[in-house]
């Protein structure tokens, strides 16, 4: 990525959250600094917040149960919020849950801010709600999300299993925004991660201007349905 396209970059510590309106024509690269990161992420059309990421449509339109390069994140109005334009990991979990204050407390004990300050234990749900509140949303707006860098598999009995070691130090994924997309990220562990210690991993964020998708764009042509999703999105901006 050319240096002149860089808009900003920062490091997001483990257990923290982040919200940013990723403008159409920009991209965010998320890098797993230490390995073993989990980055729950959810998405909204910033111009119309009732339009948001739709997990069922994202998966069934692209005939998949995991996400990687070429896949698009669909809204509930048939438009594409973001495309995964590059990925060194190969598998990101779109079906797993997220942690709550209760689940974190049950697994790791009580670590309140009043007692532990910046070493307190947070949860994905708490962080999502905190970021949603900044945009006038609340618990009713909690929705599906993607656990970037994590991998879960379903066995023949329908049981979901967490696959450790899916992401290595330096692995990264890049999302190109196809709309003006409110992106909310968190860095708390996946709720199925068997690690007995509370060790949320930090990630590096890099936001840059990028070229828009042309007719030969990989994501546009990755699935036939994606062509229609891009057409719906482009009509929105006419």
C-alpha contacts under 8 A as a table, 3 or more apart, distances in Angstrom:
res1	aa1	res2	aa2	distance
1	X	5	X	7.36
2	X	5	X	5.72
2	X	6	X	7.38
3	X	6	X	5.52
5	X	208	X	5.22
5	X	209	X	5.07
5	X	210	X	7.12
6	X	9	X	7.85
6	X	206	X	7.48
6	X	207	X	6.26
6	X	208	X	4.31
6	X	209	X	6.57
7	X	206	X	7.79
7	X	207	X	5.57
7	X	208	X	4.96
7	X	209	X	6.99
8	X	206	X	6.05
8	X	207	X	5.49
8	X	208	X	7.07
9	X	204	X	7.40
9	X	205	X	5.38
9	X	206	X	4.24
9	X	207	X	6.13
10	X	204	X	5.98
10	X	205	X	5.35
10	X	206	X	6.70
11	X	202	X	7.08
11	X	203	X	5.87
11	X	204	X	4.37
11	X	205	X	5.94
12	X	16	X	6.47
12	X	17	X	7.47
12	X	18	X	7.67
12	X	187	X	7.77
12	X	202	X	5.59
12	X	203	X	5.35
12	X	204	X	6.07
12	X	205	X	7.14
13	X	16	X	5.68
13	X	187	X	7.40
13	X	201	X	6.86
13	X	202	X	4.29
13	X	203	X	6.59
14	X	187	X	5.32
14	X	188	X	6.44
14	X	199	X	7.49
14	X	200	X	4.41
14	X	201	X	4.42
14	X	202	X	4.35
14	X	203	X	7.51
15	X	121	X	7.24
15	X	122	X	6.11
15	X	123	X	7.29
15	X	186	X	6.87
15	X	187	X	4.98
15	X	188	X	4.72
15	X	200	X	5.52
15	X	201	X	7.43
15	X	202	X	7.90
16	X	122	X	7.91
16	X	127	X	7.33
16	X	186	X	5.88
16	X	187	X	5.73
16	X	188	X	7.30
17	X	127	X	5.83
17	X	128	X	7.45
17	X	131	X	7.48
17	X	184	X	7.34
17	X	185	X	5.48
17	X	186	X	4.28
17	X	187	X	6.50
18	X	131	X	7.31
18	X	184	X	5.71
18	X	185	X	5.06
18	X	186	X	6.44
19	X	131	X	6.37
19	X	182	X	7.00
19	X	183	X	5.61
19	X	184	X	4.44
19	X	185	X	6.35
20	X	182	X	5.77
20	X	183	X	5.44
20	X	184	X	6.75
21	X	46	X	6.88
21	X	180	X	6.39
21	X	181	X	5.41
21	X	182	X	4.31
21	X	183	X	6.12
22	X	26	X	6.43
22	X	27	X	7.10
22	X	28	X	7.69
22	X	177	X	6.20
22	X	179	X	7.95
22	X	180	X	5.77
22	X	181	X	5.12
22	X	182	X	6.12
22	X	183	X	6.67
23	X	26	X	5.65
23	X	177	X	6.38
23	X	178	X	7.91
23	X	179	X	6.50
23	X	180	X	4.35
23	X	181	X	6.27
24	X	176	X	7.96
24	X	177	X	5.14
24	X	178	X	5.04
24	X	179	X	4.65
24	X	180	X	5.03
24	X	181	X	7.44
25	X	176	X	7.16
25	X	177	X	6.21
25	X	178	X	6.70
25	X	209	X	5.99
25	X	210	X	5.61
25	X	211	X	6.37
25	X	212	X	5.71
26	X	176	X	5.99
26	X	177	X	5.83
26	X	207	X	6.89
26	X	208	X	5.48
26	X	209	X	4.25
26	X	210	X	5.25
26	X	211	X	7.95
27	X	174	X	6.72
27	X	175	X	5.39
27	X	176	X	4.11
27	X	177	X	5.76
27	X	207	X	5.58
27	X	208	X	5.48
27	X	209	X	6.34
27	X	210	X	6.44
28	X	174	X	5.64
28	X	175	X	5.35
28	X	176	X	6.57
28	X	205	X	6.73
28	X	206	X	5.51
28	X	207	X	4.43
28	X	208	X	6.63
29	X	172	X	6.71
29	X	173	X	5.70
29	X	174	X	4.19
29	X	175	X	6.41
29	X	204	X	7.94
29	X	205	X	5.77
29	X	206	X	5.07
29	X	207	X	6.44
30	X	172	X	5.46
30	X	173	X	5.49
30	X	174	X	6.31
30	X	203	X	6.55
30	X	204	X	5.74
30	X	205	X	4.91
30	X	206	X	6.70
31	X	170	X	6.05
31	X	171	X	5.75
31	X	172	X	4.15
31	X	173	X	6.66
31	X	203	X	5.41
31	X	204	X	5.00
31	X	205	X	6.59
32	X	35	X	5.57
32	X	36	X	7.36
32	X	37	X	5.77
32	X	149	X	7.77
32	X	167	X	7.33
32	X	168	X	7.19
32	X	169	X	5.78
32	X	170	X	5.43
32	X	171	X	5.42
32	X	172	X	6.01
32	X	201	X	7.78
32	X	202	X	7.00
32	X	203	X	4.92
32	X	204	X	6.76
33	X	37	X	7.94
33	X	169	X	5.25
33	X	170	X	5.32
33	X	171	X	7.56
33	X	201	X	7.75
33	X	202	X	6.31
33	X	203	X	5.33
33	X	204	X	6.58
34	X	37	X	7.25
34	X	168	X	7.24
34	X	169	X	4.63
34	X	170	X	7.11
34	X	201	X	6.70
34	X	202	X	7.08
34	X	203	X	7.85
35	X	165	X	7.71
35	X	167	X	5.53
35	X	168	X	4.24
35	X	169	X	3.94
35	X	170	X	7.05
35	X	171	X	7.51
35	X	201	X	7.59
36	X	149	X	7.39
36	X	150	X	7.83
36	X	164	X	7.64
36	X	165	X	6.07
36	X	166	X	6.94
36	X	167	X	5.35
36	X	168	X	6.39
36	X	169	X	7.60
36	X	201	X	6.97
37	X	149	X	6.11
37	X	150	X	7.39
37	X	167	X	6.94
37	X	187	X	7.26
37	X	189	X	7.23
37	X	200	X	7.04
37	X	201	X	5.00
37	X	202	X	7.02
37	X	203	X	7.34
38	X	147	X	6.10
38	X	148	X	5.83
38	X	149	X	5.45
38	X	150	X	5.76
38	X	187	X	5.83
38	X	188	X	6.43
38	X	189	X	5.49
38	X	190	X	6.00
38	X	200	X	7.71
38	X	201	X	7.21
39	X	146	X	7.76
39	X	147	X	5.32
39	X	148	X	4.87
39	X	149	X	6.68
39	X	150	X	7.98
39	X	185	X	6.39
39	X	186	X	5.46
39	X	187	X	4.80
39	X	188	X	6.93
39	X	189	X	7.85
40	X	98	X	7.35
40	X	124	X	7.32
40	X	145	X	6.34
40	X	146	X	5.43
40	X	147	X	4.23
40	X	148	X	6.08
40	X	185	X	5.79
40	X	186	X	5.32
40	X	187	X	6.67
40	X	188	X	7.65
41	X	145	X	5.40
41	X	146	X	5.24
41	X	147	X	6.43
41	X	148	X	7.28
41	X	183	X	6.97
41	X	184	X	5.55
41	X	185	X	4.52
41	X	186	X	6.54
42	X	53	X	6.75
42	X	143	X	7.58
42	X	144	X	6.88
42	X	145	X	4.70
42	X	146	X	6.62
42	X	183	X	6.06
42	X	184	X	5.38
42	X	185	X	6.80
43	X	52	X	5.85
43	X	53	X	5.26
43	X	81	X	7.29
43	X	145	X	7.72
43	X	181	X	6.49
43	X	182	X	5.61
43	X	183	X	4.87
43	X	184	X	6.44
44	X	48	X	7.82
44	X	49	X	5.73
44	X	50	X	7.58
44	X	51	X	6.01
44	X	52	X	4.11
44	X	53	X	6.10
44	X	75	X	7.80
44	X	81	X	7.52
44	X	181	X	5.61
44	X	182	X	5.00
44	X	183	X	6.79
45	X	48	X	5.34
45	X	49	X	5.34
45	X	50	X	7.56
45	X	51	X	5.51
45	X	52	X	5.90
45	X	81	X	7.07
45	X	179	X	6.85
45	X	180	X	6.16
45	X	181	X	4.90
45	X	182	X	6.14
46	X	49	X	5.46
46	X	180	X	5.76
46	X	181	X	5.30
46	X	182	X	5.18
47	X	180	X	7.00
48	X	51	X	5.81
49	X	52	X	6.64
51	X	75	X	6.33
51	X	76	X	6.16
51	X	77	X	6.72
52	X	75	X	5.08
52	X	76	X	6.02
53	X	73	X	6.68
53	X	74	X	5.82
53	X	75	X	4.38
53	X	76	X	6.27
53	X	81	X	7.31
53	X	143	X	7.83
53	X	144	X	6.96
53	X	145	X	7.52
54	X	57	X	5.67
54	X	58	X	6.15
54	X	73	X	7.61
54	X	74	X	5.82
54	X	75	X	5.04
54	X	76	X	5.06
54	X	144	X	6.73
55	X	58	X	5.06
55	X	59	X	6.25
55	X	73	X	7.88
55	X	74	X	7.49
55	X	94	X	7.13
55	X	95	X	7.94
55	X	144	X	5.88
55	X	145	X	7.18
56	X	59	X	5.36
56	X	60	X	6.04
57	X	60	X	5.29
57	X	61	X	5.62
57	X	74	X	6.50
57	X	75	X	7.80
57	X	76	X	7.33
57	X	78	X	7.95
58	X	61	X	5.65
58	X	62	X	6.48
58	X	72	X	6.95
58	X	73	X	5.67
58	X	74	X	5.07
58	X	75	X	7.85
59	X	62	X	5.42
59	X	63	X	5.84
59	X	64	X	5.22
59	X	65	X	6.03
59	X	66	X	7.73
60	X	63	X	4.94
60	X	64	X	6.62
61	X	225	X	6.09
61	X	226	X	7.80
62	X	71	X	7.21
62	X	223	X	6.18
62	X	225	X	6.99
62	X	226	X	7.70
64	X	67	X	7.36
65	X	93	X	7.88
65	X	94	X	7.10
65	X	95	X	7.47
66	X	91	X	5.98
66	X	92	X	5.71
66	X	93	X	5.55
66	X	94	X	6.02
66	X	95	X	7.94
67	X	71	X	6.05
67	X	90	X	7.60
67	X	91	X	5.68
67	X	92	X	5.03
67	X	93	X	6.71
67	X	94	X	6.93
68	X	71	X	5.90
68	X	84	X	6.51
68	X	86	X	7.88
68	X	87	X	6.26
68	X	89	X	7.68
68	X	90	X	5.27
68	X	91	X	5.54
68	X	92	X	6.39
69	X	84	X	4.98
69	X	85	X	5.44
69	X	86	X	5.21
69	X	87	X	5.43
69	X	90	X	7.32
69	X	219	X	7.61
70	X	83	X	6.91
70	X	84	X	5.61
70	X	85	X	6.00
70	X	86	X	7.76
70	X	218	X	6.12
70	X	219	X	4.24
70	X	220	X	7.77
70	X	222	X	5.53
71	X	83	X	6.14
71	X	84	X	5.64
71	X	219	X	6.24
71	X	222	X	7.10
72	X	80	X	6.41
72	X	81	X	7.60
72	X	82	X	5.93
72	X	83	X	4.28
72	X	84	X	6.08
72	X	219	X	6.91
72	X	226	X	7.34
73	X	80	X	5.73
73	X	81	X	5.69
73	X	82	X	5.30
73	X	83	X	6.13
74	X	77	X	7.90
74	X	78	X	6.13
74	X	79	X	5.62
74	X	80	X	4.53
74	X	81	X	5.87
74	X	82	X	7.55
74	X	229	X	7.64
75	X	78	X	5.54
75	X	79	X	5.31
75	X	80	X	5.99
75	X	81	X	6.23
76	X	79	X	7.41
78	X	229	X	5.98
78	X	232	X	6.87
79	X	229	X	5.12
79	X	230	X	6.74
79	X	232	X	5.58
79	X	233	X	4.93
80	X	83	X	7.29
80	X	178	X	6.19
80	X	179	X	7.27
80	X	229	X	5.82
80	X	230	X	6.34
80	X	233	X	6.11
81	X	177	X	6.07
81	X	178	X	5.35
81	X	179	X	5.43
81	X	180	X	7.83
81	X	181	X	6.21
82	X	175	X	5.96
82	X	176	X	5.37
82	X	177	X	4.38
82	X	178	X	5.30
82	X	179	X	7.25
82	X	181	X	7.69
83	X	175	X	5.44
83	X	176	X	5.19
83	X	177	X	6.56
83	X	178	X	7.14
83	X	219	X	6.57
84	X	87	X	7.21
84	X	173	X	7.27
84	X	174	X	5.83
84	X	175	X	4.67
84	X	176	X	6.44
84	X	219	X	7.33
85	X	173	X	7.98
85	X	174	X	5.85
85	X	175	X	6.02
85	X	176	X	6.47
85	X	218	X	7.65
85	X	219	X	6.74
86	X	173	X	5.76
86	X	174	X	5.18
86	X	175	X	7.48
87	X	90	X	6.22
87	X	171	X	7.90
87	X	172	X	5.97
87	X	173	X	4.31
87	X	174	X	6.33
88	X	171	X	5.56
88	X	172	X	5.66
88	X	173	X	6.42
89	X	92	X	7.66
89	X	149	X	6.74
89	X	166	X	7.18
89	X	167	X	5.93
89	X	168	X	7.92
89	X	171	X	6.03
89	X	172	X	6.73
89	X	173	X	7.22
91	X	149	X	6.99
91	X	150	X	7.16
91	X	151	X	6.07
91	X	166	X	7.75
92	X	146	X	7.23
92	X	147	X	6.21
92	X	148	X	4.89
92	X	149	X	5.29
92	X	150	X	5.36
92	X	151	X	5.69
93	X	96	X	6.27
93	X	146	X	5.90
93	X	147	X	4.99
93	X	148	X	6.25
93	X	149	X	7.41
93	X	150	X	5.53
93	X	151	X	5.22
93	X	152	X	6.23
94	X	145	X	6.44
94	X	146	X	4.40
94	X	147	X	6.03
95	X	145	X	7.89
95	X	146	X	7.24
96	X	146	X	7.83
96	X	147	X	7.10
96	X	152	X	7.28
97	X	190	X	7.65
97	X	191	X	6.75
98	X	124	X	5.95
98	X	125	X	6.81
98	X	190	X	6.32
98	X	191	X	5.78
99	X	103	X	6.09
99	X	104	X	6.59
99	X	123	X	5.36
99	X	124	X	5.22
99	X	125	X	6.21
99	X	188	X	7.56
99	X	189	X	7.54
99	X	190	X	6.85
99	X	191	X	5.25
100	X	103	X	5.17
100	X	104	X	6.15
100	X	123	X	5.12
100	X	124	X	6.21
100	X	125	X	5.21
100	X	126	X	6.81
101	X	104	X	5.26
101	X	105	X	6.06
101	X	122	X	6.83
101	X	123	X	5.49
101	X	125	X	7.37
101	X	126	X	6.91
102	X	105	X	5.15
102	X	106	X	6.06
103	X	106	X	5.11
103	X	107	X	6.24
103	X	191	X	7.87
104	X	107	X	5.30
104	X	108	X	5.77
104	X	109	X	7.10
104	X	121	X	7.53
104	X	122	X	7.63
104	X	123	X	6.60
105	X	108	X	5.39
105	X	109	X	4.49
105	X	110	X	5.30
105	X	111	X	7.88
106	X	109	X	5.92
107	X	196	X	7.74
108	X	196	X	7.71
108	X	197	X	7.08
108	X	198	X	6.52
110	X	121	X	7.64
111	X	115	X	6.94
111	X	116	X	6.25
111	X	119	X	7.79
111	X	120	X	4.98
111	X	121	X	5.36
112	X	115	X	5.46
112	X	116	X	5.94
112	X	117	X	7.35
112	X	120	X	5.19
112	X	121	X	6.62
113	X	116	X	5.12
113	X	117	X	4.37
113	X	118	X	6.74
113	X	119	X	7.39
113	X	120	X	4.92
113	X	121	X	7.71
114	X	117	X	5.87
115	X	120	X	7.63
116	X	119	X	5.20
116	X	120	X	5.00
117	X	120	X	5.65
121	X	198	X	7.94
122	X	126	X	6.74
122	X	127	X	7.19
122	X	188	X	7.46
123	X	126	X	5.33
123	X	127	X	6.27
123	X	188	X	6.18
124	X	127	X	5.10
124	X	128	X	5.97
124	X	186	X	6.07
124	X	187	X	7.51
124	X	188	X	5.85
125	X	128	X	5.07
125	X	129	X	6.10
126	X	129	X	5.21
126	X	130	X	6.16
127	X	130	X	5.01
127	X	131	X	6.28
127	X	186	X	6.67
128	X	131	X	5.26
128	X	132	X	6.01
128	X	142	X	7.71
128	X	184	X	7.05
128	X	185	X	7.67
128	X	186	X	7.25
129	X	132	X	4.98
129	X	133	X	6.06
129	X	138	X	6.13
129	X	139	X	6.44
129	X	142	X	7.60
130	X	133	X	5.33
130	X	134	X	6.97
131	X	134	X	5.41
131	X	135	X	7.36
131	X	184	X	6.98
132	X	135	X	5.53
132	X	136	X	6.67
132	X	137	X	4.99
132	X	138	X	5.93
132	X	141	X	7.73
133	X	136	X	5.09
133	X	137	X	5.01
133	X	138	X	5.69
134	X	137	X	7.34
137	X	140	X	7.53
137	X	141	X	6.11
138	X	141	X	5.57
138	X	142	X	7.31
139	X	142	X	5.48
147	X	150	X	5.81
147	X	190	X	7.43
149	X	166	X	6.76
149	X	167	X	5.60
150	X	162	X	7.91
150	X	163	X	7.56
150	X	166	X	6.23
150	X	167	X	7.13
150	X	190	X	7.36
151	X	162	X	6.15
151	X	163	X	5.43
151	X	164	X	7.61
151	X	166	X	6.22
152	X	160	X	6.36
152	X	161	X	5.32
152	X	162	X	4.48
152	X	163	X	5.65
153	X	160	X	5.58
153	X	161	X	5.24
153	X	162	X	6.63
153	X	163	X	7.26
154	X	157	X	7.82
154	X	158	X	5.60
154	X	159	X	5.39
154	X	160	X	4.46
154	X	161	X	6.21
155	X	158	X	5.32
155	X	159	X	5.46
155	X	160	X	6.62
155	X	161	X	7.63
156	X	159	X	7.43
161	X	192	X	7.51
162	X	192	X	5.80
162	X	193	X	6.19
162	X	194	X	7.92
163	X	166	X	6.46
164	X	193	X	7.39
165	X	168	X	6.84
167	X	171	X	6.25
168	X	171	X	5.59
176	X	210	X	7.73
177	X	180	X	6.90
177	X	181	X	6.50
178	X	181	X	7.71
178	X	212	X	7.98
178	X	233	X	7.35
179	X	233	X	7.44
187	X	200	X	6.28
187	X	201	X	6.54
187	X	202	X	6.86
187	X	203	X	7.71
188	X	200	X	5.13
188	X	201	X	7.41
189	X	193	X	6.75
189	X	198	X	7.70
189	X	199	X	7.30
189	X	200	X	5.42
189	X	201	X	7.71
190	X	193	X	5.31
195	X	198	X	7.41
213	X	216	X	7.69
213	X	217	X	5.30
213	X	220	X	7.36
214	X	217	X	5.23
215	X	220	X	7.43
216	X	220	X	7.35
216	X	221	X	7.05
217	X	220	X	5.25
217	X	221	X	6.37
218	X	221	X	5.34
218	X	222	X	5.80
219	X	222	X	4.97
219	X	223	X	7.71
219	X	226	X	7.20
220	X	223	X	7.17
220	X	226	X	5.30
220	X	227	X	5.21
220	X	230	X	6.67
221	X	224	X	6.38
221	X	226	X	6.58
221	X	227	X	6.34
222	X	226	X	6.89
223	X	226	X	5.32
223	X	227	X	7.31
224	X	227	X	5.66
224	X	228	X	7.39
225	X	228	X	5.38
225	X	229	X	6.42
226	X	229	X	4.81
226	X	230	X	6.13
227	X	230	X	5.25
227	X	231	X	6.23
228	X	231	X	4.96
228	X	232	X	6.16
229	X	232	X	5.19
229	X	233	X	6.24
230	X	233	X	4.97
230	X	234	X	6.07
231	X	234	X	5.17
231	X	235	X	6.19
232	X	235	X	5.33
232	X	236	X	6.50
233	X	236	X	5.21
233	X	237	X	7.00
234	X	237	X	5.36
234	X	238	X	6.62
235	X	238	X	5.17
